[in-house]
Amino acid sequence: MHLEKFSQKRTFKRRYPKWMVGKPLLFASSALASLGDAMFGYSQGAIAANQVQPSFIQTMYGGPLLTLDQIQRGETGVNPSLQAIVVACLNLTALLSSFFAAYVCDMLGRRMSVRVGAIIYFCASLIQIFMPNLAALIVGRCIQGLAVGMLSMTVPILQCEIAPGHGRGLFVSIEYFFLNSGYALSAWVGYGFYFAMPSEISWRGPYIIQAALAVILFVWTFYLPETPRWLVQHGYRDEALQALADLHGNGDIADPHIVKQFLEIETTINVEKAMGEVGWMELFKQYPRRCLVGITCQSFAQSNGINVILYYLPENLTRAGLSIQKSLLYAGACALVYCAGTLPTMVWIDKWGRRKFLLFGSLGLAAALAIIGALQFHVDGLPQGGVRLSSADALVAVVCIYLFIFGASWGPAPWLLGAEIFPVRARAKGMALSTSVNWSSNFLMAFLTPILFNAIHGGFWFILMGSCLTSFAVVWYMYPETSGKTLEELGEVFGDQETTKSRFNDGAQTVQIVNGASGPGGGGGQALVVSGDAVVLEPRALLDVARALAPSSEVTLAGSQKEKDKDASSSLLKVGSRDGSASQVSKEDV
C-alpha cells in the first residue's frame, strides 16, 4: 500500500534534451536500459575468468599458491560442490528477486525498478572489490543476484512497452546483444588483467569496471522516460501521451498517428482494469497457454547448455590442453562470436518470426553439442601436453558455432516471448514467472555442471543435446507465432482475447474516427462519428472526448489488424456504458 501511495505522488518531467525526441530517444532508451542485462553478462564472464587465477583460488578457497601448470591440469584442490555454490548462489537470489521485482515494477514503474537494480548492483560490486575471503564473495554474489533478478525481469518489459509493434524483436535483440557484449567485455577485461598477476588487482580489477557500469545505469534512469503503457495504467494520461509522442513521433501530442496509438493502448488497459488485478493462480487459469510458453522457453534456454559453456569456458579450455593465457584469449574471441550471433536476430526475427529461429536453433545446438561431446571424449583419452592442442582448437571452433547459433535463437527469443505474450495487467507477474524459471534452471545447471562433469565427463554434453531435441518438439507443437502483432492483438493469437462485449446491452454505439474530414478552416482534419452524426474535431479535442468516455465506459477495439491495414483512414471503437445505455456525444457536448 505504501508503494502505491508513493507512486501516486510522483511526477514525470522530461529531463532529456529536445534534440533526442524521436528515434534517438527510442534507441538510446533501449540501449542504455539494456546495460542492466550487460551487467549480468559481465558477471558471468568475471567469475569464469577468476576460476583460473592462482591468487583468486588461494584467497577464496585457501591452500598454497598454485602454479599455472597445476591449474591447467585441473589440480586445484577445489571441491567441485563448493565451486558450484560460488557460481550458483547468484542465480538463487536472482530467482527470489524476480518475484519481488514484479511488485516494484508494477507499483513504482519500469524506470524505478531499473534504478533500484542499479543501486543494489553497485553495492554488490563494492563488496566484491574489497572481499577478503570466500564468505564475502558469496555474500557479494548473493546481493548481486538480487540486482540481476530485478533487472532481468524489468528490462525486457521496458523494451517491449517502448518498442513499436513491428519492432519488438529488434528491441529485445538489442537487449540481448548488450547481455552478450557484457560477457564479451568481461572476457577481454579478464584477459587484460591477467597480465597483472600475481597482484590481486588481476581479479579485483574487473569488479571496478562492474561498479562503473552500475553508476552509468543509475544516472541514465533519471533521463529514461517511463513507458507509456505503465503511465496510462496508473492514471498519468498527459505524461503517457507525451512519452508516446517523444518515443514514436516528433514530440507532437496532436499527431493523429500518436493519438490513435494512444487510444488503442488506453482502450486495452481500460478493459483490463475492468477485469481487475490478476493474481498468481488466475495467471495460470486465465492464460494457460501463455504460461506454458513463458515457462518452457526459459527452461529450455538453460537446459540447452548455454551457461554450462559460459560459466566454465576458460576452465574447460585449459583442461582441453590450452594454456591459461590462451584460454582467456580464446574465451574473449568466443564471446565476440556470441555477440555476432545476435545480429541476424535483430534484422530478421520480426520478419521471419520467432518459431523459425527457435526451431533452427534447437537443431543447430543439438548438432554442435554432439560434436563437442565427441571431442571431449577424444581429448580426455589423450595424454597431457601438445598432443591435445589440435583437438582443443577444434573444440574452440565448435564452441564458437554453438555460441553463434544460441545468440541468434534461444538466447534472445525467450526473453522476447516472456515480455510480450502477457497482457498489461498480467505482464509483470507473467514476466516474473518466466524469469523465475530462468533463474531456477540457471541455478540447477550452474550447481550441477561441475559435479556432473566430474562424474560422467563428456557424457554430460549428450544430455544437453537431448534437451535441444525436446525443445524442437515443444516449439513445433505448442508455440504460436507472435511476430507482426501489437501487444494489444496477442489475445487473438493465444485464443484468450479479453473482451467485455457480454457486459453491454445491444445498445452499444459506434464511434468512428475518420481522417481527412473537412475541418473548421476548410482544411483536412478528423471527424468523430457517433451514431451517424459527424463532428469535426482537432486531434487533441478528439482525445479529450475519448478521455471523457473512457472512465465511465468500457472500450474495446473492433476489427482485425487486416481490416485496419485495408482501411488505414479509419479506426473503429465500440463504446458502451456498464448499465447498457449508450454514451451520448453531440456537437454541443464537444
ChimeraX attribute file (.defattr): number of C-alpha atoms within 10 A of each C-alpha:
attribute: neighborCount
match mode: 1-to-1
recipient: residues
	/A:1	7
	/A:2	7
	/A:3	12
	/A:4	14
	/A:5	11
	/A:6	11
	/A:7	15
	/A:8	13
	/A:9	7
	/A:10	10
	/A:11	9
	/A:12	14
	/A:13	13
	/A:14	16
	/A:15	10
	/A:16	14
	/A:17	9
	/A:18	12
	/A:19	9
	/A:20	16
	/A:21	19
	/A:22	17
	/A:23	14
	/A:24	13
	/A:25	21
	/A:26	23
	/A:27	18
	/A:28	14
	/A:29	21
	/A:30	23
	/A:31	19
	/A:32	18
	/A:33	27
	/A:34	29
	/A:35	28
	/A:36	32
	/A:37	28
	/A:38	30
	/A:39	32
	/A:40	25
	/A:41	25
	/A:42	28
	/A:43	26
	/A:44	24
	/A:45	30
	/A:46	27
	/A:47	22
	/A:48	25
	/A:49	30
	/A:50	20
	/A:51	21
	/A:52	26
	/A:53	22
	/A:54	22
	/A:55	23
	/A:56	23
	/A:57	21
	/A:58	16
	/A:59	16
	/A:60	18
	/A:61	18
	/A:62	14
	/A:63	12
	/A:64	13
	/A:65	14
	/A:66	17
	/A:67	13
	/A:68	18
	/A:69	13
	/A:70	12
	/A:71	21
	/A:72	23
	/A:73	16
	/A:74	15
	/A:75	12
	/A:76	22
	/A:77	14
	/A:78	15
	/A:79	11
	/A:80	17
	/A:81	14
	/A:82	14
	/A:83	16
	/A:84	19
	/A:85	17
	/A:86	21
	/A:87	22
	/A:88	26
	/A:89	21
	/A:90	28
	/A:91	29
	/A:92	21
	/A:93	22
	/A:94	33
	/A:95	26
	/A:96	18
	/A:97	26
	/A:98	32
	/A:99	21
	/A:100	16
	/A:101	29
	/A:102	24
	/A:103	17
	/A:104	21
	/A:105	26
	/A:106	23
	/A:107	21
	/A:108	19
	/A:109	20
	/A:110	30
	/A:111	22
	/A:112	19
	/A:113	24
	/A:114	30
	/A:115	24
	/A:116	17
	/A:117	27
	/A:118	29
	/A:119	17
	/A:120	18
	/A:121	29
	/A:122	24
	/A:123	16
	/A:124	25
	/A:125	27
	/A:126	15
	/A:127	19
	/A:128	26
	/A:129	20
	/A:130	13
	/A:131	18
	/A:132	12
	/A:133	15
	/A:134	17
	/A:135	13
	/A:136	15
	/A:137	18
	/A:138	21
	/A:139	18
	/A:140	22
	/A:141	28
	/A:142	22
	/A:143	22
	/A:144	29
	/A:145	30
	/A:146	25
	/A:147	32
	/A:148	32
	/A:149	31
	/A:150	31
	/A:151	33
	/A:152	31
	/A:153	34
	/A:154	32
	/A:155	26
	/A:156	29
	/A:157	25
	/A:158	27
	/A:159	30
	/A:160	25
	/A:161	21
	/A:162	24
	/A:163	23
	/A:164	19
	/A:165	17
	/A:166	14
	/A:167	21
	/A:168	28
	/A:169	32
	/A:170	25
	/A:171	24
	/A:172	31
	/A:173	30
	/A:174	22
	/A:175	29
	/A:176	29
	/A:177	29
	/A:178	27
	/A:179	26
	/A:180	30
	/A:181	23
	/A:182	28
	/A:183	30
	/A:184	27
	/A:185	24
	/A:186	30
	/A:187	31
	/A:188	23
	/A:189	23
	/A:190	27
	/A:191	23
	/A:192	16
	/A:193	18
	/A:194	22
	/A:195	12
	/A:196	13
	/A:197	13
	/A:198	14
	/A:199	13
	/A:200	15
	/A:201	18
	/A:202	22
	/A:203	28
	/A:204	20
	/A:205	19
	/A:206	29
	/A:207	25
	/A:208	17
	/A:209	17
	/A:210	25
	/A:211	21
	/A:212	13
	/A:213	21
	/A:214	23
	/A:215	15
	/A:216	13
	/A:217	23
	/A:218	23
	/A:219	12
	/A:220	19
	/A:221	21
	/A:222	17
	/A:223	16
	/A:224	23
	/A:225	26
	/A:226	25
	/A:227	23
	/A:228	25
	/A:229	23
	/A:230	23
	/A:231	20
	/A:232	20
	/A:233	20
	/A:234	17
	/A:235	11
	/A:236	17
	/A:237	18
	/A:238	14
	/A:239	20
	/A:240	25
	/A:241	25
	/A:242	22
	/A:243	25
	/A:244	27
	/A:245	24
	/A:246	24
	/A:247	26
	/A:248	21
	/A:249	18
	/A:250	17
	/A:251	19
	/A:252	16
	/A:253	22
	/A:254	18
	/A:255	16
	/A:256	18
	/A:257	14
	/A:258	23
	/A:259	20
	/A:260	18
	/A:261	17
	/A:262	22
	/A:263	20
	/A:264	19
	/A:265	19
	/A:266	24
	/A:267	25
	/A:268	24
	/A:269	23
	/A:270	21
	/A:271	19
	/A:272	21
	/A:273	15
	/A:274	11
	/A:275	13
	/A:276	9
	/A:277	10
	/A:278	17
	/A:279	12
	/A:280	11
	/A:281	9
	/A:282	12
	/A:283	18
	/A:284	15
	/A:285	11
	/A:286	13
	/A:287	21
	/A:288	14
	/A:289	18
	/A:290	24
	/A:291	21
	/A:292	14
	/A:293	21
	/A:294	29
	/A:295	21
	/A:296	19
	/A:297	26
	/A:298	27
	/A:299	23
	/A:300	24
	/A:301	27
	/A:302	25
	/A:303	22
	/A:304	27
	/A:305	25
	/A:306	21
	/A:307	18
	/A:308	22
	/A:309	17
	/A:310	21
	/A:311	23
	/A:312	22
	/A:313	23
	/A:314	30
	/A:315	24
	/A:316	19
	/A:317	22
	/A:318	23
	/A:319	22
	/A:320	28
	/A:321	26
	/A:322	23
	/A:323	19
	/A:324	23
	/A:325	17
	/A:326	15
	/A:327	26
	/A:328	27
	/A:329	18
	/A:330	23
	/A:331	31
	/A:332	23
	/A:333	16
	/A:334	25
	/A:335	26
	/A:336	21
	/A:337	21
	/A:338	27
	/A:339	22
	/A:340	19
	/A:341	24
	/A:342	27
	/A:343	17
	/A:344	16
	/A:345	28
	/A:346	22
	/A:347	14
	/A:348	15
	/A:349	25
	/A:350	19
	/A:351	14
	/A:352	14
	/A:353	18
	/A:354	26
	/A:355	20
	/A:356	14
	/A:357	21
	/A:358	27
	/A:359	20
	/A:360	16
	/A:361	25
	/A:362	27
	/A:363	17
	/A:364	20
	/A:365	27
	/A:366	25
	/A:367	17
	/A:368	19
	/A:369	25
	/A:370	20
	/A:371	18
	/A:372	22
	/A:373	21
	/A:374	15
	/A:375	19
	/A:376	22
	/A:377	13
	/A:378	14
	/A:379	22
	/A:380	15
	/A:381	10
	/A:382	14
	/A:383	10
	/A:384	15
	/A:385	11
	/A:386	12
	/A:387	12
	/A:388	19
	/A:389	16
	/A:390	13
	/A:391	18
	/A:392	23
	/A:393	16
	/A:394	14
	/A:395	22
	/A:396	20
	/A:397	14
	/A:398	20
	/A:399	22
	/A:400	22
	/A:401	21
	/A:402	26
	/A:403	26
	/A:404	26
	/A:405	26
	/A:406	27
	/A:407	27
	/A:408	28
	/A:409	29
	/A:410	27
	/A:411	28
	/A:412	29
	/A:413	27
	/A:414	26
	/A:415	28
	/A:416	27
	/A:417	27
	/A:418	28
	/A:419	30
	/A:420	30
	/A:421	27
	/A:422	24
	/A:423	22
	/A:424	23
	/A:425	22
	/A:426	21
	/A:427	21
	/A:428	26
	/A:429	25
	/A:430	30
	/A:431	31
	/A:432	30
	/A:433	23
	/A:434	27
	/A:435	30
	/A:436	26
	/A:437	23
	/A:438	29
	/A:439	28
	/A:440	21
	/A:441	21
	/A:442	27
	/A:443	25
	/A:444	16
	/A:445	23
	/A:446	27
	/A:447	23
	/A:448	18
	/A:449	23
	/A:450	19
	/A:451	16
	/A:452	15
	/A:453	15
	/A:454	12
	/A:455	11
	/A:456	10
	/A:457	16
	/A:458	21
	/A:459	16
	/A:460	19
	/A:461	23
	/A:462	17
	/A:463	17
	/A:464	23
	/A:465	25
	/A:466	16
	/A:467	20
	/A:468	26
	/A:469	18
	/A:470	16
	/A:471	24
	/A:472	19
	/A:473	13
	/A:474	15
	/A:475	19
	/A:476	13
	/A:477	8
	/A:478	11
	/A:479	21
	/A:480	16
	/A:481	16
	/A:482	21
	/A:483	22
	/A:484	19
	/A:485	20
	/A:486	19
	/A:487	24
	/A:488	21
	/A:489	20
	/A:490	21
	/A:491	18
	/A:492	12
	/A:493	13
	/A:494	18
	/A:495	11
	/A:496	14
	/A:497	14
	/A:498	18
	/A:499	16
	/A:500	16
	/A:501	15
	/A:502	7
	/A:503	13
	/A:504	18
	/A:505	14
	/A:506	12
	/A:507	13
	/A:508	18
	/A:509	18
	/A:510	18
	/A:511	21
	/A:512	19
	/A:513	24
	/A:514	18
	/A:515	18
	/A:516	13
	/A:517	18
	/A:518	14
	/A:519	15
	/A:520	11
	/A:521	7
	/A:522	8
	/A:523	10
	/A:524	14
	/A:525	18
	/A:526	25
	/A:527	24
	/A:528	25
	/A:529	18
	/A:530	18
	/A:531	16
	/A:532	11
	/A:533	12
	/A:534	18
	/A:535	19
	/A:536	22
	/A:537	21
	/A:538	18
	/A:539	22
	/A:540	14
	/A:541	15
	/A:542	22
	/A:543	20
	/A:544	13
	/A:545	15
	/A:546	18
	/A:547	16
	/A:548	12
	/A:549	18
	/A:550	19
	/A:551	11
	/A:552	14
	/A:553	25
	/A:554	25
	/A:555	26
	/A:556	22
	/A:557	17
	/A:558	13
	/A:559	11
	/A:560	11
	/A:561	12
	/A:562	9
	/A:563	12
	/A:564	14
	/A:565	11
	/A:566	10
	/A:567	9
	/A:568	11
	/A:569	12
	/A:570	17
	/A:571	19
	/A:572	16
	/A:573	18
	/A:574	17
	/A:575	25
	/A:576	28
	/A:577	21
	/A:578	14
	/A:579	11
	/A:580	14
	/A:581	15
	/A:582	19
	/A:583	17
	/A:584	11
	/A:585	18
	/A:586	13
	/A:587	11
	/A:588	6
	/A:589	7
	/A:590	12
